[in-house]
Amino acid sequence: MKDVCTPSKVAERIIKFFPRTHNHTDPLRILLCTILSQRTRDENTERACENLFQRFKTLDEIANADPKEIEPLIVAAGIYRQKAVRIVEVSRTIKNKYSGQVPSTLEELLQLPGVGRKTANIVLAVAYGIPAIAVDTHVHRISNRLGWVKTEKPDATEEALKKIIPLKLWKDLNGSMVEFGRTICRPQNPKCDQCPISLCCEYHKARSIT
């Protein structure tokens, strides 16, 4: 059981059982939709993102837009006024500073207005296929529940995971963790009885004892 429950083996099973397919890999779309995803549900993000790119087709169109044109398109994502301003700011920065190309390095992505490590790592992994571990609420929660890490902040979780998860699994881990977290390892009332890795989970073991 010990070998089966190593972080690398468990991560492989999560990726196998909860595959995440990405319908879009365009760097700009990935970047802006991840900005929209902050503090909202996935289905709301998808609706807002679809609305945005149905109306605005190119970086130039978004960079030249008035945030108020964007607001009604992204209401579903919440805090839409702030997000509309941020979307325009980021697009203008990419247009003016990076010649219209979304950066492909962590350092440059972090220079964009309001872009943090999670967003930057999602762009690297999904849009560019560069190994990166994006830590959102699902990855942070599940990693702590499994006992892989004991961290309070997502940045600390990212650094800890890099030490125990093989490089080849990094770019697929976030998407599969999100699917796993949405369906099984939910924030409230996780479905431990349906979980394919429950025997390797410290949280499940603790619940079973009480």
Secondary structure as UniProt FT lines:
FT   TURN            2..5
FT   HELIX           7..17
FT   HELIX           27..36
FT   TURN            37..39
FT   HELIX           42..55
FT   HELIX           59..63
FT   HELIX           67..70
FT   HELIX           71..73
FT   HELIX           75..77
FT   HELIX           80..97
FT   TURN            99..100
FT   HELIX           106..109
FT   TURN            110..111
FT   TURN            113..114
FT   HELIX           117..122
FT   HELIX           123..127
FT   HELIX           137..146
FT   HELIX           154..164
FT   HELIX           167..169
FT   HELIX           170..183
FT   HELIX           192..194
FT   TURN            196..197
FT   HELIX           198..200
FT   HELIX           202..209
//
